[in-house]
Amino acid sequence: MTWLIVLLAVVAVVAAALVVARTRSASLKQRFGPEYDHAVEENGDRRNAEAALRDRVKQRDGLEISEPTPEASALYVEQWFAVQARFVDDPRQTVADAAELVTRVMNERGYPADDDADDSDDHSTYVSVDYPHVAAGYRMAQSVRIGAETATIDDQRQAIQNYRSLFDELLNSRAASTDDAAAPGAERAEHDVS
């Protein structure tokens, strides 16, 4: 009879552990979306991926992320339009300039970022916690920037669009930047990279 009680207790503990694990997995899947699948692929299995994602959250929570001032946001949006307007004339340089501008915004916000190509995975790690839906695009844009010599014009166009998505998220500037007609050369630039 004692062994039956012990067995039932063990089964109950295992069942509770499974419920907790599934709840934790579901929570991470919901928070990270497609980035969850990327982490599983990158780490080889679900358990390692989930540990890595929880570690990302801890690292991100240790950062002092601040919102940009409206003045800084307006200046960055203006700089973005200037960068984007040069796409037709020099797409490769435009990708590099877009990467540099996104890096400056990340730094101002408090994300540890620099223009070192070797650190692009570290940047996407932080980005994936706050903006998981644009993290894959950011990684793609970084790979185009790094391999600029072999990137096609379509790759470069997509990289600019991906940098723009992250840029908008970082500045919370969708509303500010949707009025593209207000920026000089914006109409031409929109057509150039769309």
Residue pairs with C-beta under 8 A, 6 or more apart in sequence:
24 50
25 46
25 50
28 36
28 50
28 53
28 54
29 36
31 132
32 39
32 53
32 128
32 132
33 132
33 133
34 132
34 133
34 136
35 53
35 128
35 132
35 133
35 135
35 136
36 49
36 53
36 132
38 135
38 136
39 49
39 50
39 52
39 53
40 46
40 49
42 49
42 52
43 49
43 51
43 52
56 125
56 126
56 128
56 129
57 129
59 125
59 126
59 129
60 126
60 129
60 130
63 110
63 111
63 112
63 126
64 110
65 109
65 110
65 111
65 130
66 108
66 109
66 110
67 109
67 172
68 76
68 105
68 108
68 109
68 170
68 171
68 172
72 108
73 171
73 172
73 173
73 176
74 176
76 101
76 104
76 105
76 167
76 171
76 173
77 171
77 173
77 176
77 177
77 183
78 183
79 101
80 98
80 101
80 164
80 167
80 177
81 180
81 183
81 184
81 185
81 186
81 189
82 185
83 94
83 97
83 98
83 101
84 94
84 98
84 160
84 164
84 186
84 189
84 190
84 192
84 193
85 184
85 185
85 186
85 188
85 189
85 192
86 93
86 94
86 97
87 94
87 156
87 157
87 160
87 189
87 192
87 193
88 188
88 192
91 153
91 156
91 157
91 160
92 148
92 151
92 156
94 156
94 160
95 141
95 144
95 145
95 148
95 151
95 156
95 159
95 160
95 163
96 145
96 148
98 141
98 159
98 160
98 163
98 164
98 167
99 115
99 141
99 142
99 145
99 163
100 115
101 163
101 167
102 138
102 163
102 166
102 167
102 170
103 113
103 114
103 115
103 123
105 167
105 170
105 171
106 113
106 123
106 126
106 127
106 170
107 113
107 114
109 170
111 123
111 126
111 127
112 122
112 126
113 119
113 123
113 126
117 142
117 145
117 146
120 139
120 142
120 143
120 146
121 139
123 138
123 142
124 135
124 138
124 139
124 142
127 134
127 135
127 138
127 166
128 135
130 169
131 166
131 169
131 170
134 162
134 165
134 166
134 169
137 161
137 162
137 165
137 166
138 162
138 163
138 165
138 166
140 158
140 159
140 162
141 158
141 159
141 160
141 162
141 163
141 166
144 151
144 155
144 156
144 158
144 159
145 159
148 156
151 159
157 193
160 193
161 193
161 194
164 193
167 173
168 174
168 177
171 177
180 186
180 187
180 189
180 190
181 187
183 189
